[in-house]
Amino acid sequence: MKNFLFVFFILMIFIKANAQSPADSATIKKSTLKTLTDEEYTALLNGSDLYHMSLAAELNHFPSPEKALKYKKELDLSPQQLTKFTAIVKELHRKILEMGLIIIRNERTLDSIFKYNRLDNGTLIFYANRYGLYQGELRNVILQSCLVTKNLLTPQQVRKIESLEKRN
């Protein structure tokens, strides 16, 4: 029964996060976890890159697919590029939302094992390491999307994005 309630709660969070209108996505939600700030909780639910995980790529001339789509007119993207970037951004957002819910669930578990004093060294190591794995998976998917983006753009288009973003 506890597992059912837990899955139901996570499902409700997911449905609520996906049902937000664009105006609501900027609204800070109250964190249900004392270990996550309201901003962190909201970012995880909305699929926002709170920690700027793409910077390693973007600062080294590997733009994000979101920026390629943002400047589609200025870049004069071909129909094939547009189709590919749309699919990449859709899958990237899906994966970021998925990982956000997993991170929240793991954080809830960590909080619970401490709250109810149900810890041992092995359990703590397991859940603490999982947190790092989830953060790593999230960062990997973001950086992979930047790698694919650079490969789909011409060098001129990459330079154009950078000039539009005014980053060097």
C-alpha positions in Angstrom: 0.0 0.0 0.0 2.9 2.4 0.8 4.4 1.7 -2.6 1.1 2.4 -4.3 0.7 5.7 -2.5 4.2 6.7 -3.3 3.8 5.9 -7.0 0.5 7.7 -7.0 2.0 10.8 -5.4 4.9 10.9 -8.0 2.4 10.5 -10.8 0.3 13.4 -9.5 3.4 15.6 -9.3 4.3 14.6 -12.9 0.7 15.3 -14.2 0.7 18.6 -12.4 4.1 19.6 -13.7 3.0 18.8 -17.3 -0.4 20.5 -17.0 1.2 23.9 -16.2 0.6 26.7 -18.7 3.6 28.7 -19.9 2.7 31.5 -17.5 2.6 29.0 -14.5 6.0 27.5 -15.3 7.7 30.7 -14.0 5.8 30.3 -10.7 7.8 29.0 -7.8 6.2 26.0 -6.2 6.5 25.3 -2.5 8.9 22.4 -2.0 7.5 19.4 -0.4 11.0 18.5 0.8 12.9 20.3 3.4 16.1 19.3 1.7 15.3 21.1 -1.6 14.7 24.9 -1.8 11.5 26.1 -3.5 13.6 27.1 -6.5 15.4 23.8 -6.8 12.1 21.9 -6.4 10.4 24.0 -9.1 13.3 23.7 -11.5 13.3 19.9 -11.1 9.5 19.7 -11.7 9.6 22.1 -14.7 12.7 20.8 -16.4 14.7 23.9 -15.9 18.5 23.9 -15.9 19.0 25.5 -12.5 22.7 24.6 -12.4 23.6 25.7 -15.9 24.7 22.2 -16.8 25.2 23.2 -20.5 27.8 25.9 -19.8 30.8 23.6 -20.4 29.6 23.0 -23.9 28.2 26.4 -24.7 31.2 28.3 -23.6 33.3 26.1 -25.9 31.2 26.6 -29.0 28.7 23.8 -28.6 25.3 25.6 -28.5 22.2 24.1 -27.0 19.4 22.9 -29.3 17.0 25.3 -27.6 19.2 28.2 -28.7 19.3 26.8 -32.3 15.5 26.8 -32.3 15.3 30.1 -30.6 17.2 31.7 -33.4 15.8 29.5 -36.2 15.0 32.5 -38.4 18.4 34.3 -37.9 20.2 31.0 -38.5 18.1 30.2 -41.6 17.7 26.6 -40.5 16.9 24.1 -43.2 13.7 22.1 -42.9 15.8 19.1 -42.0 17.6 21.0 -39.3 14.4 22.3 -37.9 12.8 18.8 -37.8 15.9 17.4 -36.0 16.2 20.2 -33.5 12.5 20.0 -32.7 12.8 16.3 -31.9 16.0 16.8 -29.9 14.5 19.5 -27.8 11.3 17.5 -27.2 13.3 14.4 -26.1 15.7 16.5 -24.0 12.8 18.1 -22.1 11.2 14.8 -21.6 14.4 13.3 -20.2 15.0 16.4 -18.0 11.5 16.1 -16.5 12.0 12.4 -15.9 15.3 12.9 -14.2 13.8 15.7 -12.1 11.2 13.4 -10.7 13.8 10.7 -10.1 16.0 13.2 -8.2 13.0 14.3 -6.1 12.1 10.7 -5.3 15.7 10.0 -4.3 15.9 13.1 -2.1 12.6 12.1 -0.5 14.0 8.7 0.3 17.2 10.2 1.8 15.1 12.4 4.0 12.9 9.5 5.0 15.7 7.2 6.0 17.1 9.9 8.3 13.7 11.1 9.6 12.7 7.6 10.6 16.2 6.5 11.6 16.2 3.7 9.1 19.7 4.0 8.1 22.7 1.9 7.9 26.0 2.5 6.1 25.1 0.5 3.0 21.7 2.2 2.5 23.2 5.6 3.0 26.0 4.9 0.5 23.5 3.5 -2.0 21.1 6.5 -2.0 23.9 9.2 -1.7 25.7 7.7 -4.7 22.4 7.4 -6.7 22.0 11.2 -6.3 25.4 11.7 -8.0 24.5 9.2 -10.7 21.2 11.0 -11.5 22.9 14.4 -11.6 25.5 12.9 -13.9 22.9 11.4 -16.2 21.0 14.7 -16.3 24.2 16.6 -17.2 25.2 14.0 -19.8 21.9 14.3 -21.6 22.2 18.1 -21.7 25.8 18.0 -22.9 25.0 15.3 -25.5 22.3 17.5 -26.9 24.9 20.3 -27.4 27.3 17.9 -29.1 24.6 16.8 -31.5 23.5 20.4 -32.1 27.0 21.5 -33.1 27.2 18.6 -35.5 23.9 19.6 -37.1 24.9 23.3 -37.6 27.4 24.8 -40.0 30.3 26.7 -38.5 28.7 30.0 -39.6 25.5 29.1 -37.8 27.4 28.3 -34.6 29.2 31.7 -34.8 25.8 33.4 -35.5 24.3 31.9 -32.3 27.3 33.1 -30.3 27.0 36.6 -31.7 23.3 36.7 -31.0 24.0 35.5 -27.4 27.0 37.9 -27.1 29.2 35.2 -25.6 32.8 34.5 -26.5 
